[in-house]
Amino acid sequence: MKGPVRDERGYSESVQWAMLTPLVMLLLLGALQVAMVWHGRNTVQHAAAAAAEAESVFRAPAGSGQRAAETIASAGGVTGVAVRVNRTPNRVHVEVSGQVPVLIDLGMGQVSQRADAPVERDR
């Protein structure tokens, strides 16, 4: 005589979920990481544009672009902000770089953007 028959229908589904859960978590964390880097790049681009605009104003005080860029970048969560301003008689070139907080640092956390604007002149 045989023993009682065991129902094993639920095991297959449990194994499938055990294999899919890490993959789903990896995809969610990857999407979050990409979103954080994208936000950081946009923040640094906005900071560079604001710095170029502040430096291009007629009779702009020295360092006005750097202050504008640092304020915007730090408000957006970017740390270690470095601003380089190169002003020629006709144009202002600004480069802003910084570190974006990421979940796993794969070298994507360092962001840098450039902007330039014409210098206003007195007529």
C-alpha angles and dihedrals in degrees: 000000000000125000125246116301113247121218109231100170095110095055096074093054092046091054091049092053092045089057097041099046096071090047092051091047091049091052092049094048091046091053090049091050092050091048092052093051091046091052091048092051091050091048093051091047090053090048091051092049091049091049092050091049093048092049094046095058115111109267093001112180116249113271096017092124093049092052091048093050094047092049094050096042095049091047088055093053098258114142132197092032116192120188124192118189123189113184121191124179091266107025143033119217118194130184120188124188135172148144122277118208108246134178096234118015107229094158092276095105096081110086130181133178136176135212136174136190138183117262115246115237135200113246 
